[in-house]
Amino acid sequence: MCFPDTLNAVLTRQERKGDFIDTIFYCPYDIHELVTDADMSVILRELNEDHKFLLFLSALRQYSSTKIAAIRGQSDRNIRKVRNTMLKKIRKKLLAALTETVQAQQPLTLLEKEFLSENCVDIEKNTKK
């Protein structure tokens, strides 16, 4: 028996279980509703509409920069530049939020600890190296 690939998509499986929340918020302007972390939700909510649309297409839809460029009528190089700028802004804001979390001595996930160590923040001393 063969099942179509569309039945194995994440959103389709969630819909079959009765979980519609991700489907409801599956649009660029509600991208902040798709994350559970409060800090990340605030960071994504504060992005401008162009950056939200670009993040939606590249992260959720997994479109290449070439395909996004064709959709937006821009060059591939411009899309990559804007995406890198957007990601730098997100990382900078996330670093500030996680540094505050460390200073408040709240627990961190392994991914958050790894992100902080990659950005030269010493978790033990609560200071930047």
C-alpha positions as CSV (number, residue, x, y, z in Angstrom):
1,M,0.0,0.0,0.0
2,C,1.3,3.4,-0.9
3,F,0.5,6.7,0.9
4,P,1.0,10.1,-0.7
5,D,3.7,12.2,0.8
6,T,1.2,14.9,1.7
7,L,-0.2,12.6,4.4
8,N,3.2,12.4,6.1
9,A,3.6,16.2,6.4
10,V,4.0,17.4,9.9
11,L,1.0,19.8,9.7
12,T,-1.2,17.1,8.2
13,R,-0.4,14.6,11.0
14,Q,-1.1,17.2,13.6
15,E,-4.5,18.0,12.0
16,R,-5.4,14.3,11.9
17,K,-4.8,14.2,15.7
18,G,-7.0,17.3,16.2
19,D,-4.1,19.7,16.9
20,F,-4.9,22.7,14.7
21,I,-2.9,25.5,16.5
22,D,0.1,25.2,14.2
23,T,-2.1,25.3,11.1
24,I,-4.0,28.3,12.4
25,F,-0.8,30.3,12.9
26,Y,1.0,29.0,9.8
27,C,1.5,32.4,8.2
28,P,4.4,34.9,8.2
29,Y,2.7,37.5,10.3
30,D,1.9,35.1,13.2
31,I,5.3,33.4,13.2
32,H,5.9,34.4,16.8
33,E,3.0,32.2,17.8
34,L,4.8,29.0,16.6
35,V,7.5,29.2,19.3
36,T,7.1,28.3,23.0
37,D,9.9,30.3,24.4
38,A,8.7,33.7,25.6
39,D,11.9,35.6,24.7
40,M,12.0,34.2,21.2
41,S,8.3,35.0,20.7
42,V,9.0,38.6,21.6
43,I,12.0,38.8,19.3
44,L,10.0,37.4,16.4
45,R,7.0,39.6,17.1
46,E,9.3,42.7,16.9
47,L,10.7,41.8,13.4
48,N,9.4,43.9,10.5
49,E,7.0,42.3,8.1
50,D,9.7,41.8,5.4
51,H,11.9,39.9,7.8
52,K,9.0,37.8,9.0
53,F,8.1,36.9,5.5
54,L,11.7,36.0,4.7
55,L,12.0,33.9,7.9
56,F,8.8,32.1,7.1
57,L,9.8,31.2,3.6
58,S,13.4,30.2,4.5
59,A,12.8,28.4,7.9
60,L,9.3,27.0,7.7
61,R,8.8,26.5,4.0
62,Q,12.5,25.6,3.4
63,Y,12.7,27.6,0.3
64,S,16.1,28.3,-1.2
65,S,17.4,31.9,-1.5
66,T,17.0,31.5,-5.3
67,K,13.3,30.6,-5.0
68,I,12.7,33.4,-2.5
69,A,14.4,35.8,-4.8
70,A,12.1,34.8,-7.7
71,I,9.0,35.2,-5.4
72,R,10.0,38.6,-4.2
73,G,11.5,39.8,-7.5
74,Q,14.9,40.5,-6.0
75,S,18.4,39.0,-6.6
76,D,19.6,35.9,-4.8
77,R,22.5,37.9,-3.4
78,N,20.2,40.5,-1.8
79,I,18.0,37.8,-0.2
80,R,21.1,36.2,1.4
81,K,22.3,39.5,2.6
82,V,18.9,40.4,4.2
83,R,18.6,37.0,5.7
84,N,22.1,37.2,7.3
85,T,21.3,40.6,8.6
86,M,18.0,39.4,10.1
87,L,19.7,36.4,11.7
88,K,22.4,38.6,13.2
89,K,19.7,40.8,14.8
90,I,17.8,37.8,16.1
91,R,21.0,36.3,17.6
92,K,22.0,39.6,19.2
93,K,18.6,40.0,20.9
94,L,18.6,36.3,21.9
95,L,22.0,36.7,23.4
96,A,20.9,39.7,25.5
97,A,17.8,37.8,26.7
98,L,19.8,34.7,27.6
99,T,22.4,36.7,29.4
100,E,19.7,38.2,31.5
101,T,18.4,34.7,32.2
102,V,21.9,33.6,33.4
103,Q,22.2,36.7,35.6
104,A,18.8,35.9,37.2
105,Q,20.2,32.4,37.8
106,Q,17.3,30.7,36.0
107,P,17.8,27.3,34.4
108,L,18.8,26.9,30.7
109,T,18.3,24.2,28.2
110,L,21.3,22.5,26.6
111,L,20.8,24.4,23.3
112,E,20.7,27.7,25.2
113,K,23.9,26.8,27.0
114,E,25.6,25.8,23.7
115,F,24.4,29.1,22.1
116,L,25.9,31.1,25.0
117,S,29.2,29.2,24.9
118,E,29.5,29.8,21.2
119,N,29.0,33.5,21.9
120,C,31.7,33.5,24.6
121,V,29.4,33.9,27.6
122,D,30.7,32.1,30.7
123,I,27.6,30.6,32.3
124,E,29.4,29.9,35.6
125,K,30.7,33.4,36.2
126,N,27.7,35.2,34.6
127,T,30.1,37.4,32.6
128,K,31.3,37.6,29.0
129,K,34.8,36.1,28.4
